[in-house]
Amino acid sequence: MKMCTKCSGFYASHLLWKHLLKCTGDEANCDTTGSDMRAASYVATINPEFNKILSCFHDDNVGTICKTDPMITVVGKALWERSVRKDKKTVMGEMRKLGNLLHVARTMTKNNDLTGNDMLCPKNFRTVVNALNELTAKEDNSLKAGLKLSLGYLLKKAARFTKCELIIDGDDEEVKERDKFLSVLDGSWRYLFNSAQIELESNRETCLRRPRSLPLESDVQTLRTYVMTRISTMVKDEYMVWTASEFIELRSLLVCRLTLFNSRRGGEPARLTLTEWHDAEKQSWLSDEMVQHVEDPMEKLLVEKYHLAYQRGKGSRKMVPILIPIDIMEALKILVNVRSSCSVDNGNPYLFATTKSASGHADGWKSVRDTCIRAGVSYPERMTATKMITVVGKALWERSVRKDKKTVMGEMRKLGNLLHVAWTMTKNNDLTGNDMLCPKNFRTVVIALNELTAKEDNSLKAGLKLSLGYLLKKAARFTKCELIIDGDDEEVKERDKFLSVLDGSWRYLFNSAQIELESNRETCLRRPRSLPLESDVQTLRTYVMTRISTMVKDEYMVWTASEFIELRSLLVCRLTLFKIGFLMRWYNMSKTQWKNCWSRSIIWHTKEEKRQSQNGSHSHPH
């Protein structure tokens, strides 16, 4: 910025010459075409806090535009005032995006008088689109999808925010122009931003879920060991002199621990406030009455080992929970107590406050990355909060492949039916599920099991009987774990005895059901009449390969949707049946039947090769 010596106004360096051509020297009535700093102060002085944000921009071309363009300052002020967290970096980042867009539009049109409000006029919509495409294009002509979509939403917000200002000012003509711009933007949204939306979703699916991009389990364990060891060392060192560097190190360790433990977005645990921390320390989110009525052993364990904090999540619209392990509670208390001696402003409301700042907090991503580097993990770039969410999801998926409500209810009904039959036989409605898992009631369980799995013709429901056997094992093991947590040693011994009796009786109780199941599988699936004919297999293969070859070699074929669909069906058929992949059917040929047929074909070819080798011939049928 440079000051005009005539009117004492401040102007961008590259626009000062234009101002000097028209400057009258009268500070009050000077009509300028340059970017006057006073134009920004018109909006900024209404909100002193936002005025401080404007002063933080650099004096480069884009920074000057952000400070002086009325439209961008209106948008920035609206974003700041509606923000709950009052994040300066976020607001400045959004303003710089609009500033970059305006700068590119000026460069393309060679018109330095173009303003942000001019961009929101329908007549300049094509200019905005060209600038948008120019700004979001990479050097290799690929797309900066996130930036493009973000700018699209920013343009919508800008049009709406400035429309409100114009309505207040009573400028009906400009209000109509904003309505037209919004209509054009909404109508063009699909073709302007659809590719960016698709690319973002595709990147999310491929990059985040690709196994090679996920953290190694060894790295996760290495990082946890380092974090817990280092926190313990710092907490137990009675002679440590707490300065800003030690405060920052402990802060990074704690942010890393909470972020990855909770699998939260990188910025969420780092934004915990002192008020939220004190609530968690006092267990304000758990009443004594609530804790007394907790009967689930797992919930009791959670209450004992973790403190619960709540903070506002993404968008600040809902509260999200943060679990704080008790093994870092002492470290958190120290972090709060040493703030005054570590250059932390007393008015800073954040638990993980930045030093020498009245309103800043730690950067979650940077804290995790710095800690990973110090811990010496193999791939620190993979250890992010987003990818840890995927790791946790993967672990849960591996433990329970699918949360199928019908399956769970079906298993529970099986046990319920067994207990109901036991009630009927013993005429004792006080009998419970836990009573069934006592060794003294084992004969009652066996009789009820036989009664429940018998058909009317005295044959056996083999699948149901075997399923109930495994369910009884699971029930005994699950309840044993609960009893161990409760410290009921006598009942634990009873479960061990029941499991021993069940294991010892397994052969004579469930052997017949196992044999019948295997027999049904062998006879039904491997019965020759249910397998596809070898002639059908050969006919199908010949047709598929001949038709594919014909279509590929036909140079004059006109490729339309019907030809595409035909070739697609041929290739899917060839790959599916050749690789014996997913469970698919070709008329009456299932995957299992194809597998059996394929096995028979291999055995037949092997025998044929042996026979021909004995006869001295090395040729064999193809």
Secondary structure as GFF3:
##gff-version 3
##sequence-region A 1 622
A	DSSP	beta_strand	2	3	.	.	.	ID=ss1
A	DSSP	beta_strand	10	11	.	.	.	ID=ss2
A	DSSP	three_ten_helix	13	15	.	.	.	ID=ss3
A	DSSP	alpha_helix	16	22	.	.	.	ID=ss4
A	DSSP	alpha_helix	37	44	.	.	.	ID=ss5
A	DSSP	alpha_helix	48	54	.	.	.	ID=ss6
A	DSSP	alpha_helix	61	68	.	.	.	ID=ss7
A	DSSP	alpha_helix	70	82	.	.	.	ID=ss8
A	DSSP	alpha_helix	88	109	.	.	.	ID=ss9
A	DSSP	alpha_helix	116	119	.	.	.	ID=ss10
A	DSSP	three_ten_helix	122	124	.	.	.	ID=ss11
A	DSSP	alpha_helix	125	135	.	.	.	ID=ss12
A	DSSP	alpha_helix	145	169	.	.	.	ID=ss13
A	DSSP	alpha_helix	172	209	.	.	.	ID=ss14
A	DSSP	three_ten_helix	211	213	.	.	.	ID=ss15
A	DSSP	alpha_helix	217	236	.	.	.	ID=ss16
A	DSSP	alpha_helix	244	262	.	.	.	ID=ss17
A	DSSP	three_ten_helix	269	271	.	.	.	ID=ss18
A	DSSP	alpha_helix	274	281	.	.	.	ID=ss19
A	DSSP	alpha_helix	288	292	.	.	.	ID=ss20
A	DSSP	alpha_helix	297	305	.	.	.	ID=ss21
A	DSSP	beta_strand	306	312	.	.	.	ID=ss22
A	DSSP	three_ten_helix	314	316	.	.	.	ID=ss23
A	DSSP	beta_strand	319	325	.	.	.	ID=ss24
A	DSSP	three_ten_helix	326	328	.	.	.	ID=ss25
A	DSSP	alpha_helix	329	337	.	.	.	ID=ss26
A	DSSP	three_ten_helix	339	342	.	.	.	ID=ss27
A	DSSP	alpha_helix	364	375	.	.	.	ID=ss28
A	DSSP	three_ten_helix	380	382	.	.	.	ID=ss29
A	DSSP	alpha_helix	385	399	.	.	.	ID=ss30
A	DSSP	alpha_helix	405	426	.	.	.	ID=ss31
A	DSSP	alpha_helix	433	436	.	.	.	ID=ss32
A	DSSP	three_ten_helix	439	441	.	.	.	ID=ss33
A	DSSP	alpha_helix	442	452	.	.	.	ID=ss34
A	DSSP	alpha_helix	462	486	.	.	.	ID=ss35
A	DSSP	alpha_helix	489	526	.	.	.	ID=ss36
A	DSSP	three_ten_helix	528	530	.	.	.	ID=ss37
A	DSSP	alpha_helix	534	553	.	.	.	ID=ss38
A	DSSP	alpha_helix	561	579	.	.	.	ID=ss39
A	DSSP	alpha_helix	591	614	.	.	.	ID=ss40
###
